[in-house]
Amino acid sequence: MTFVERLQRAWYHGHPALSLLRPLEVLYRRVVSVRRQRFLAGASESYRAPVPLIVVGNVTVGGTGKTPLILWLIEHCRSRGLRVGVVSRGYGAKPPSLPWRVRAEQTAEQAGDEPLLIVQRTGVPLVIDPDRARAVQYLLASETLDLVLSDDGLQHYRLARDLELVLIDAARGLGNGRCLPAGPLREPAERLQSVDAVLLNGAMADTMQGYAFSLEPSCLVELASSARLPLDHFPAGQSVHAVAGIGNPERFFATLEALHWRPIPHPFADHAHYSLEQLTFSPSLPLVMTEKDAVKCRAFAPSGWCYLQVQAKPSSAFVAWFDTQLDRLLPDQS
């Protein structure tokens, strides 16, 4: 177990040594508070796009389901006839220049795994740049859009926003409720009181804390052929090597168990890079990975490797609320 993995475990399960990090947490909270107050007061420069901009982010470190929600938002907005674009930091990407327009034929090393997944799944115009304001300007210079989605960026206050959607893992919650490095919070928990909507990934029903949101498996996809396979392709009780390089691998392994397979877990660091040798396991069994991992493995994947495609399913109350917000932000499109 790496240091980062041990630290994350401590955030969610407790460890007395975390008390040693309290002084650093105090300093971190002070810096975060000053940055946000400057943004709210208009003292720090921020860019406001000429079209509505929606940030999809989180207040915790690690995966909460942002990419599946972005995919759902793209399709939902398109179903209303809206032209949608996306900007992303492009974590781990090494493009030749910035800003960088992501294309489906690019590699994950060049474009970043999550941006490439989004483009390959939807064909949406997408630009990566750590400076998201610059990314939006670059995107709008080449595309006529009605709406821009920012994949992450809740804390990127150089980019003004019209809606803030925040995801929280319903099972893990906010951990110990402390800010970095003593806890998993990027901003104090009170920040949730100022966002427009909270979605609880894995919740069974809406609560006072937020809207229910789930990820539902839709099919298996073979990497080598792109063939779509039904969820009963493997019989119940089938043992499979399960590969997950995401923020919360346990969620993926639990999903495979819910499909009545017997996953042999192979967790990797979030945004991990792979080789054929790394993923050649013994005994020889079917291998199933996340779609985010698959975009980095297609070039060398042998026949039989699959990824599990999932679809976001927000509650009907959230869908109704979101449509109301679109009507407000884009009255001419109603």
Secondary structure, DSSP 8 states (H G I E B T S, - for coil): --HHHHHHHHHHH--GGGGGGHHHHHHHHHHHHHHHHHHHHT-S--B--SS-EEEEE-SBSS--SHHHHHHHHHHHHHHTT--EEEEE--TT---SSSSEE--TTS-HHHH-HHHHHHHHHH---EEE-SSHHHHHHHHHHH---SEEEEES-TT-TTB--SEEEEEEETTTTTTTS-BTTTSSBSS-GGGGGGSSEEEEET-SS-BTTBEEEEEEEEEEEETTT--EE-TTSS-TT-EEEEEE-SS-HHHHHHHHHHTT-EEEEEE--TT----TTTT--SS---EEEEHHHHTTTTTT--TT-EEEEEEEEE-HHHHHHHHHHHHHH-GGG-
